[in-house]
Amino acid sequence: MYAIQGSSRRIGIFLRWLVAPVILALSAMLGTSVAVHAELSVCNQTYDVVNLAVGYQRGADFQTSGWWTIGVNQCANVIREDLPSRYVFVYAEDVFGQSLFQGGRSLCIGTKRFQTSAIDQCWQRGLMGVDFTEIDTQQSPRWTLFLRQGGIEGSAD
């Protein structure tokens, strides 16, 4: 009787040592997949730290927000939900406040962290008007932008 109890105890300990790493690995994989679920990621492949603002249409309103500071060869998750519209607008500047890319859509930004639905009369609202670059996400729910020295490229995830 003692031999059977000892054997079952050893089997129980063995199973715990075998099953615990599998459970930890599965929970780590599930946790990682949730954390990676960003819908607009921006990767900085320039030679400078970049400060980024983003704008997009949400229903009848237009929204701009910033700032994300993205180091060299780093990425930031900028919009954490399905992209609300086909076009996203980005504005990137270096640490000296110089615009990095030519843009065609004037939108408002703040000098510190901001979120606004103002798209005109920026100065009257205490904001600045700058030219954002239009990005066509091709109606993909997830998109990654790559900021490079020569321009901006993107791809669906």
N, C-alpha and C positions, 0 to 999 in steps of 0.2 A: 504494500500500500504506500509506503514512503517512497519507493522507487518511482511509482507512477506520479505521485504528487511532485516530486523533484523534476521528473521529465517534463511534465506539463508546465511547470514553472519555467524551466529552461526554454521551452518552446515559446511561451508567452514573452519572455525577455527577448528572444531571438526575433519574434515577429515585430515587437515594438521597435527594435533597432533597424529592422528591414522596412517597415511601413512608415516610420516617422520621416526619414529623408524623402520618401516619395511624396508624402503629404506636403512637406515643406517646399519641395520643388514645384508641385502643382500650384500651391498658393502663391508662390513667387511669380510663376508664369501668369496666373490670372491677375495678380496685382499689377504686373508690368503692362499687360494688355490694356488695362483700364487707364493707366497713367499716360500711355502713348496716344490716346484717343483725341488728339488735337485736330481741329478742322482746317486751320490755316497756320502753317509753320513758316517761319522766315529764317533762312540760314545765311549767315554773313561770311562770304568768301572773299571779302575785300581785304586790304592791308590795314584797315582802320577799325577802331571801335565805332559802332553805328548806333545812333539814336533813331528809333522808328516810330512813326505814327501811322495809323490805318483808318480808312474811311470806307463805308459801305451803306447801301440802301437797305433799310429795314421797314418793309411795308411802305407807308407814305412818307416816312421820316428818313432823313439821312443822318448818319452818326459818324463822328470822328473821335478817336481816342489815342492816347499816347501817354507816356513814352515807355518803350521797351529799349533797354540798352543791351546790345548784342555784341559780345566780344568776337574777336577774330576766330574764324573756324568754329563758331558756336551757333546754335539754333534757339529760337524762342517760339513758344506756342502763343499765338496772338489772338486768334478767335477760337474759342473752345466749344463751339457748337456747329451744326451743319451750316455751311455758308448760306446766308440769307438771300443772296442775289448773285447773279452771274459775274458782275464786275466788282472788283475790290480795288481800292485806291491806296497807294502807299507813298509815304514821304520819308526819306532817309537823309540824315545829315551826320557829318562827322562831329567830333567833340568840340570843334571850334565853331559849330553852328552853320557850316557851309553845306548847302544842298549837294547831294551826291549824284542825283539823276534828274534829267529834264522831265518835267511833268506838264500836263495839259489841262488839269482840272483844279481850279482854285478852290481850296477849302480852308477852314479855320483850324488853327492849332493854338495851344497854350504854351507858355514858357516852362511850366512845371507839369506834373501829371495832370491829365485832363480827360474829360469825356463831355462832348457837346453835340447838339443837333443843329448848331448854327452853321450855315454854309455861306452866308453872305453877311455884310456889315460887320466883319470881324473886329475892326478897330472899335466900333461902338460897343461891342460886347466884351472888350478887354482882351481880345485874342488877336492873332496875326493871321493874315491870309498868305498861303504858300501854294505852290503848284504841286499837286500830287500826280503820280504816274498811274495810269489806268492799267489794271491787270484783268485779262479775260480768263476766268477760271473754267470756261467751257461748261458751265452748270454742274461741275463736279462738286460733290458735298465736301470733299477734302482736297486741299491744294498745298503744295510746298513751293515757296519762292526761294531762289538763290540769288543773293546780291553779289555781283561780281564787279571787278574793276571796269569792265566795258559796258555793263548794263544789268538788267534783271531778267532772269529766266525762271520759268515755272513748270511744274508738272503735277498731274493728278496722282494722288496716292492710291 
